[in-house]
Amino acid sequence: MKSPLDLQIDGHVAVLTLNNPPANTWTAESLRGLAATVEELNANRSVYALVVRSVSEKFFSAGADLKVFSDGDKDVAGEMAHLFGRAFETLADFRGVSIAAINGYAMGGGLEVALACDLRVAEEQALMALPEARVGLLPCAGGTQLLTHLVGEGWAKRIILCGEQVTARKALEIGLVEEVVATGDSFAAAMTLAQEVGNQSPMAVAYCKKLVQTCRHAPLEKGRALEREYFVKLFDGEDQREGVQAFLEKRQPKWQNS
């Protein structure tokens, strides 16, 4: 039996393929697997970036399998909500840079996993939505929070409260994705971004990511103070010295992730 998640490592880039056809729905198994995989990657100091892609040509992910909730069992609902939250929060806290290659329908939990990534590349035919309210549910894996942070309250309400599906072009316009590419090109574009991440100091990138995400919940004064704190902390490792020396010597740096 194939795993619903397939992990490959290419140099400093980890590629996680959603492999639960036909629609890459999330299950308890795959949610546990996602959290465990990201934790494993966090411990692998040679991995700087993570690309999340789909094996399907039609679906990035259709989200949860609604059959799980068909009998109205609150205990099941609570367990699945916990698993969704833990999996996607673990992904959001990935030490490196995560990039979603959205090649088709990204619905419900399928969009929420993309929202948990740092960057999103969408193919021109992709459609994105959080349609949970249509079936009496709501996004419980960060959708209401992360979508609002990205696109603002007005568009978040249109997508969540009105059930509006968003095309790739509209998603780019409102800030839901960072790039739109031709059909079939999302993985290559995501890999290009991932390789660019490798040109930066992985320690500096990790600190910068924490600082950017601090803006979601902390006042400006705290963010400014953390900037100075993390800047000095970089001098505890080797990469800041290597980066400066490589620049002065006009060569490419050899990062140690330390």
N, C-alpha and C positions, 0 to 999 in steps of 0.2 A: 504494500500500500504506500502510495506516494505521500510525502509530507506536504501539508498545505503551505509550507514556507520552504524556499530553497535558498540557501546562503552560499555565495561564492565570493572569494576575495581576489581582487585583481590589483596587485601592488599595494598601494595605500588606500584603495577604495573597496568597500564591502558592497556587494550587490545582493539585495534581498528581493526575491521574486515571489509574488503572491501566486500560489499554485493550487487553487481550490476551484476548478472549473465546475459549472460553466460561468459563474458570476463572481467568484472569489468572495463568497460570503464568509463572515467571521464566525468562528465557533469557539467554544471554551478551549479546545486544544490549540487552535491557532493563536488565540489571544495570549495564552500562557507561553506559547512558543515565541511570540514576538517579544514579550518582556524578557524572557531568558536569553534570546539572541542578542538583544541590545545590551544586556548586562555583560554578556560574553565579549561583545565588541568593545565595551568600555574598558575591559581588562586587557585588551590587545593593543599595546602601545604603538603598533605599526599601522593601525587603521586610523585614517584621518577623516574619512568621509563615508557616508552611507547613501546609496541610491535604492529607493523602493520602486519596483516596477511590477508589471502584471504579465502573466503568461498568456492571458486572453487578448484577442484582438478587439473585442467589443467592450469588455468591462475592465476598468481599473479595479473597482470593487463595488458591489451592490450593498455592502453593509452587513447588518445582522440577518440571519435566517429567521424570518418571522414565525416559522413553525415552532420555534423555541418558546414563544410567548402566547401561543394560541389557546392554552388552557387557563390563562390568567393567574398562574402560580406566582405569588409575590416572592417566595423564597428563591425561585429560579430567576425572577427579575432582579432581585438584589444581588445574587451571585454574578449574573452576567454584567450588571452595571459595574460591580467591583472589578471584574476582569477587564472590561473595556477601559475603565478609568486607569487601572494600573498599567495596562499594556501601552496605552497611548501617552500617558504621562512619562513612562520610562523612555519612550521614543523621543518625546519632547526634550527630555533631560540628557539625551545622548551627548557624550563628551565632544564629539566632532560635529560636522555639518551634515545634516540629512536633507535629501532632495527627493521629492516625489515626481516620478515620470508618469503623468496622467494621460493615458492613451485611449480612454473611452468613458463610459459611465462611471462617475464617482458619486455614489448616493449614500446618504446617511453615514453609517460608520465607515463607508468607503471614502467619503469626503473628510471625515474627522481624522482618519489616519494621515491624510495629506496635510490637513491643518496642523497636525502635530509635528510635521517636518519643518525644517527651517526655510526651505525654498520649494516652489512648485513650478514645474514645466508642464504645459498642457498642449496636446495636439489639437489642431483646429476643429476636429469633429467632437471633441470631448464635451460632455454635459455634466454639470455639478449641481447637487441639490441636497438639502436636509429635509426630506419629506415625512419625517416621523409623525408630525401632527395629523397627517392624513389618515393614519391608522391608529390614532389615539395614543401615541407615544410622544416622546421628546428626545432630542439629542442629549445623551448622558455621558459622552466621552470627550467633553471639552468643546463641543460644537457651538453652543450658545456663547461661550466665553471667547474662544479663539477667533471665530468668525467675526464677532463684533470688534475685536481688537484690530483685525485686518481691514475690514471694509466699512466700519462705522455702524452706528446703531440703525440708521435708516435702511441700508441695504441688508443688514442682518435680519431685520424684521421682515423685509420683503421675501427673503429666501426662506426664513423659518416660519413666519406667521402666515404668509400667503402661499407657501409651497412653490415658489417660483424656481424654475430650472434656469441655470445660468450657462450660457455658451462660453467657449474658451475666450472669444474676443471680448465679451462683456466682463468675464472674470479678470482679464488683463486690465480693462478700463477701470474697474472698481478696486483693484489691488488684491484680488483673491489669488492670482497667480503672478509670477514674475516674468514669464516668457510664454509665447505661443509659437508653436512650430508646425510644420507640415505633418500630415498623417504618416506615422511610422518613424518619426524623427525624435520622439521625446526621450528615449533612452540615450541616444547619442548626445543630445543636448545636455541631459543631466550628467552624463559622464564627463563632458567637457567642463562643466562647472565643478564637478568633483575633483578633476585633475588640477583645476586652478586653485582649489583649496590646498592641495598638496604643495603649492609654491609658498604658502604662508607658514609661519611657525605654528605648529599644532598647539603649543601651550598658549601662545598669544591668541589664537583663534578661540580656544576654549574659554579664556577669560573674557574676550570680547563678546562672545555669545551670551555669557552670563550677564554682562553689563547691559546688552541690548534688551534681554528679556526682563531685566530688573525694571525697565521703563513701564512695564505693564501694571505694576502694583506698588512701586515705591516712589516717594517724592524725589524731585530733581536733586535736592541737596544730598540725599543718600547716594544716588547714582554717581554724582560728582566725587563724593568721598571714596566710593568703591573704586572708581577709576584710578585714583592716586594709589590706593592700597594695592590693587592688582598690578599696577605698573611696577611698583617696588618689588612685589612678590616674584615677578619674572626674573629678577636678578638672583633668585635662589637656585635657578637651573642653568643649564648650559646653552640653551637655544638663543637667548638674547645675545650672548657673547658671540656665538657662531654667526648669527644673522648680521650683526654689525661688522664683524671681521670679514665675512664673505662680501659684503657691500664694498668695504674699503679695498679689498683685494680683487674686486671685479670678477667674482666667481659665484657659482650657484651654492647656496648654503646646503649643508648636510644636517638635516634636523634629527635630533635624538629624542624629541618629545619629552624633554625634561627641563 
